[in-house]
Amino acid sequence: MGLTYAMGMSDSIILGKRKLQIYDTDPDKIKQLKEEKVFEVHTSLRDCLPKADMVFIAVKPYHSPDLFEEMKPMVRDQQLIISLMAGVTIETIQLGLGVGKIIRTMPNLPAQVGKGVTSYTGSQAVSRIEMLTARHLLDTTGTSIHVETENFIDASTGISGSGPAYVFYFMQSMLEAALKMGFSDYDSKVLVSNTFEGAIELFNQSDITPERWIDKVASKGGTTQAAIDSMDDNNVKQLIQDAAYAAFDRAVELGKE
């Protein structure tokens, strides 16, 4: 996810002719980054962190305590810290780094193809100009949504952050059904992927709710209604909502660990 945002931001007019600085410890990742030839790649935090105006942190949450300890002697209070870490609260980051300007985000995987959605919120120390600059950078991978409190960051984890996996889960189920019906791997993929893409396009190009679209497709006593009735009988809608809340609850738990 960090590389996805780095690639998007590298083309931003905000950077001008400057290269984005990237720090990593993985030898394979460092080699990959250098091959991109669009970044200033560093293997030492001391070589890059003190020079930065804005610092994006894109590591697994469990790596954050050790990273904060390493960063703390080098960060400046005027630096803007932008976190892509799930569950790590603004207060935790402030305490860990000893600085006040923090923006917490929740990105999602479609950012890799420029279709991501990132929710974000900031601490009181972040100015409106800094918030706007951060939004422009986040928008380089899709679109962003400003939310008022961190509770909505955790909530968006359950909807957009983890959401692509729900879609893939549904797609996998349909693919397996198509294969059992006798379709080839290729035809199954075309049937399922184009159906999803077409449905999304219909939804985006109108003000009609998904519920109304279902009514348009499902004729009384027809094939689609039989499928919808089966899902209703098996409480699929509630199960999906329960899954979203499970992700939400886990994001809250991560913030307390």
Backbone torsions as a table, in degrees:
resi	resn	phi	psi	omega
1	MET	NA	-36.9	178.1
2	GLY	-62.0	-43.0	179.2
3	LEU	-66.5	-36.5	177.7
4	THR	-58.1	-47.1	179.6
5	TYR	-69.7	-36.1	178.7
6	ALA	-62.5	-42.2	179.4
7	MET	-64.0	-42.3	178.9
8	GLY	-64.6	-45.5	-177.1
9	MET	-70.6	-24.5	-177.9
10	SER	-63.4	-22.3	178.9
11	ASP	-96.0	1.2	-175.8
12	SER	-73.2	140.9	177.9
13	ILE	-68.2	-17.2	179.6
14	ILE	-62.2	-34.0	-179.4
15	LEU	-76.5	-19.6	-176.6
16	GLY	62.8	-129.4	178.9
17	LYS	-96.1	4.3	-179.4
18	ARG	-80.2	148.5	176.6
19	LYS	-91.9	145.5	176.0
20	LEU	-71.4	132.3	176.2
21	GLN	-85.9	135.0	178.0
22	ILE	-130.9	133.2	176.2
23	TYR	-114.6	133.0	176.8
24	ASP	-149.7	161.1	-179.6
25	THR	-114.8	-10.4	-178.6
26	ASP	-82.3	118.0	-178.0
27	PRO	-56.1	-40.0	179.8
28	ASP	-66.9	-40.6	179.5
29	LYS	-67.9	-38.7	178.5
30	ILE	-62.1	-42.5	178.1
31	LYS	-61.8	-43.5	179.0
32	GLN	-62.5	-43.6	-179.4
33	LEU	-63.1	-41.6	179.7
34	LYS	-66.0	-33.5	179.0
35	GLU	-68.4	-24.3	177.9
36	GLU	-65.5	-30.6	176.9
37	LYS	59.1	23.6	176.7
38	VAL	-120.0	-2.5	-177.5
39	PHE	-118.1	159.9	168.7
40	GLU	-99.2	102.4	-170.2
41	VAL	-92.7	134.7	-177.7
42	HIS	-127.6	145.1	174.4
43	THR	-109.7	3.0	177.3
44	SER	-132.3	127.6	177.6
45	LEU	-61.0	-36.1	-176.6
46	ARG	-62.7	-24.3	-178.9
47	ASP	-80.1	-18.6	-174.3
48	CYS	-127.3	-39.5	-173.2
49	LEU	-58.5	-46.0	-178.1
50	PRO	-63.2	-22.7	-177.3
51	LYS	-86.5	-12.9	-171.1
52	ALA	-81.9	144.2	172.7
53	ASP	-90.7	-37.7	178.4
54	MET	-126.4	136.2	-176.1
55	VAL	-125.1	117.4	175.1
56	PHE	-93.2	129.9	176.9
57	ILE	-109.3	114.5	-178.0
58	ALA	-128.9	73.5	177.4
59	VAL	-128.7	166.0	174.5
60	LYS	-64.4	142.1	-177.0
61	PRO	-51.4	-37.2	-176.9
62	TYR	-71.2	-12.7	175.8
63	HIS	-86.5	-11.9	-171.0
64	SER	-63.9	-40.4	-178.9
65	PRO	-58.3	-46.1	179.7
66	ASP	-66.6	-39.0	179.2
67	LEU	-65.2	-43.6	179.1
68	PHE	-59.6	-41.3	-179.9
69	GLU	-61.6	-38.6	179.6
70	GLU	-73.3	-36.3	-176.5
71	MET	-76.4	-35.0	-168.0
72	LYS	-50.6	-44.2	-179.4
73	PRO	-67.9	-14.0	-173.7
74	MET	-107.9	-16.1	-176.7
75	VAL	-79.5	155.1	177.2
76	ARG	-115.9	149.2	-175.3
77	ASP	-64.0	-24.3	-179.0
78	GLN	-85.1	-6.7	176.4
79	GLN	-73.3	143.3	176.9
80	LEU	-97.1	121.3	-179.2
81	ILE	-101.4	124.9	179.9
82	ILE	-117.7	118.5	-174.9
83	SER	-101.3	132.0	172.2
84	LEU	-104.9	13.9	-175.4
85	MET	-85.8	133.1	178.3
86	ALA	-74.0	132.7	170.9
87	GLY	81.6	-13.5	-178.5
88	VAL	-85.6	115.1	-172.3
89	THR	-74.4	162.1	176.5
90	ILE	-60.0	-42.9	-179.5
91	GLU	-62.1	-40.9	178.7
92	THR	-61.5	-41.7	180.0
93	ILE	-68.1	-41.9	178.6
94	GLN	-61.0	-44.8	179.8
95	LEU	-68.3	-37.8	-177.9
96	GLY	-70.0	-32.8	-176.7
97	LEU	-106.5	-16.7	-179.5
98	GLY	72.5	27.7	178.1
99	VAL	-127.8	165.4	-173.0
100	GLY	-106.5	-26.4	-173.4
101	LYS	-87.9	100.1	-176.8
102	ILE	-128.2	133.5	168.5
103	ILE	-117.2	126.8	178.9
104	ARG	-106.1	135.1	-176.7
105	THR	-126.8	163.2	169.0
106	MET	-132.7	99.6	178.7
107	PRO	-86.0	177.9	171.4
108	ASN	-144.4	166.7	-168.6
109	LEU	-60.3	-36.1	-179.5
110	PRO	-61.5	-5.4	172.6
111	ALA	-58.2	-25.4	-179.7
112	GLN	-63.2	-23.3	179.6
113	VAL	-117.9	22.8	177.6
114	GLY	72.9	16.5	-178.6
115	LYS	-119.2	22.6	-177.8
116	GLY	-75.8	163.7	171.3
117	VAL	-133.1	128.3	-176.4
118	THR	-122.7	118.4	172.1
119	SER	-88.5	147.3	-177.4
120	TYR	-152.0	154.6	174.5
121	THR	-151.8	160.9	-175.1
122	GLY	-133.9	163.9	175.9
123	SER	-74.7	165.9	-177.4
124	GLN	-63.4	-24.8	-177.3
125	ALA	-74.0	-14.7	-178.7
126	VAL	-79.5	126.2	-179.3
127	SER	-77.5	165.9	178.6
128	ARG	-63.6	-38.5	179.3
129	ILE	-65.3	-42.5	178.1
130	GLU	-64.2	-39.0	178.6
131	MET	-64.6	-40.9	179.4
132	LEU	-67.2	-40.8	178.0
133	THR	-62.2	-43.6	178.6
134	ALA	-61.9	-40.2	179.8
135	ARG	-62.6	-42.3	179.1
136	HIS	-59.8	-38.7	179.2
137	LEU	-70.6	-41.3	178.2
138	LEU	-65.0	-32.9	-178.8
139	ASP	-70.1	-10.3	179.9
140	THR	-68.8	-11.7	179.2
141	THR	-114.2	13.2	-179.7
142	GLY	148.2	-114.2	177.8
143	THR	-138.8	161.1	-179.8
144	SER	-132.0	155.0	-178.5
145	ILE	-130.2	121.0	177.0
146	HIS	-81.6	130.0	176.8
147	VAL	-118.4	153.5	-171.5
148	GLU	-76.6	-35.5	-174.8
149	THR	-133.1	163.7	178.7
150	GLU	-66.9	-22.2	177.2
151	ASN	-58.0	-36.5	179.4
152	PHE	-74.7	-23.7	173.0
153	ILE	-65.9	-46.1	178.1
154	ASP	-64.3	-39.3	179.6
155	ALA	-65.9	-40.7	179.9
156	SER	-68.2	-22.8	172.9
157	THR	-58.9	-40.9	-179.5
158	GLY	-73.1	-21.1	-178.5
159	ILE	-102.5	-66.0	-174.6
160	SER	-91.0	-37.9	-177.2
161	GLY	-62.6	-52.0	179.2
162	SER	-91.8	-13.0	-173.3
163	GLY	-53.3	-41.4	179.3
164	PRO	-55.4	-32.7	179.2
165	ALA	-66.8	-33.9	177.8
166	TYR	-64.6	-42.7	179.6
167	VAL	-63.1	-45.6	178.9
168	PHE	-62.6	-35.6	178.0
169	TYR	-62.0	-44.7	178.9
170	PHE	-66.1	-42.3	178.6
171	MET	-61.4	-43.8	179.8
172	GLN	-60.5	-40.0	179.1
173	SER	-63.2	-42.2	178.8
174	MET	-68.6	-37.5	177.2
175	LEU	-61.5	-44.5	-179.5
176	GLU	-65.2	-36.6	177.2
177	ALA	-65.4	-42.1	179.9
178	ALA	-62.5	-41.5	179.5
179	LEU	-64.3	-40.5	178.7
180	LYS	-65.6	-28.4	178.2
181	MET	-78.0	-8.2	175.6
182	GLY	108.8	-1.2	178.6
183	PHE	-72.0	152.7	176.7
184	SER	-73.4	167.5	177.3
185	ASP	-57.0	-46.1	-177.7
186	TYR	-63.6	-49.1	-178.2
187	ASP	-64.8	-36.1	177.9
188	SER	-62.0	-43.9	-180.0
189	LYS	-63.6	-43.3	179.7
190	VAL	-63.6	-46.1	-179.5
191	LEU	-58.6	-46.9	-175.0
192	VAL	-74.9	-49.7	-175.3
193	SER	-64.7	-41.9	-179.7
194	ASN	-70.3	-31.9	176.3
195	THR	-64.3	-44.9	177.4
196	PHE	-63.3	-47.4	-178.0
197	GLU	-61.5	-43.1	-179.6
198	GLY	-66.1	-41.3	179.8
199	ALA	-64.3	-41.5	178.8
200	ILE	-63.7	-41.0	-179.7
201	GLU	-65.1	-41.1	176.1
202	LEU	-60.2	-43.8	-179.5
203	PHE	-64.1	-44.0	-176.6
204	ASN	-71.0	-25.9	-176.0
205	GLN	-93.8	12.1	-180.0
206	SER	-145.9	172.5	175.1
207	ASP	-101.9	13.5	-176.9
208	ILE	-80.8	135.2	-179.9
209	THR	-73.6	157.9	175.6
210	PRO	-55.9	-36.8	179.8
211	GLU	-61.5	-41.5	177.7
212	ARG	-67.0	-37.7	178.5
213	TRP	-63.7	-38.0	177.4
214	ILE	-60.3	-43.5	179.4
215	ASP	-61.9	-35.2	180.0
216	LYS	-68.6	-35.2	-176.9
217	VAL	-84.5	-36.2	-171.7
218	ALA	-91.1	108.5	174.5
219	SER	-85.5	144.9	-179.2
220	LYS	-59.0	125.8	179.7
221	GLY	78.5	4.7	-177.2
222	GLY	-91.3	-173.3	-175.7
223	THR	-69.0	-43.4	-178.7
224	THR	-65.0	-40.0	179.9
225	GLN	-63.9	-33.9	177.6
226	ALA	-63.1	-40.1	178.6
227	ALA	-67.2	-45.3	179.9
228	ILE	-63.0	-41.3	178.4
229	ASP	-61.4	-38.9	178.6
230	SER	-63.3	-43.3	178.8
231	MET	-65.6	-40.6	178.3
232	ASP	-64.1	-43.1	-179.6
233	ASP	-62.2	-30.9	-179.2
234	ASN	-96.3	9.4	173.5
235	ASN	59.8	35.4	-175.7
236	VAL	-61.8	-41.2	-178.6
237	LYS	-58.7	-46.0	179.9
238	GLN	-66.2	-36.7	179.0
239	LEU	-64.4	-38.4	177.4
240	ILE	-66.2	-42.6	178.0
241	GLN	-63.9	-39.8	177.0
242	ASP	-61.9	-38.7	179.2
243	ALA	-64.3	-42.4	179.0
244	ALA	-62.8	-40.8	178.5
245	TYR	-69.6	-30.5	177.0
246	ALA	-63.8	-41.5	177.2
247	ALA	-66.6	-41.6	177.3
248	PHE	-58.6	-49.9	-178.5
249	ASP	-62.4	-37.2	179.7
250	ARG	-68.2	-35.8	177.3
251	ALA	-62.8	-40.6	177.7
252	VAL	-64.5	-42.0	179.0
253	GLU	-61.7	-41.1	179.4
254	LEU	-59.9	-35.6	180.0
255	GLY	-68.5	-19.2	-178.5
256	LYS	-98.0	-13.0	-176.8
257	GLU	-78.5	NA	NA
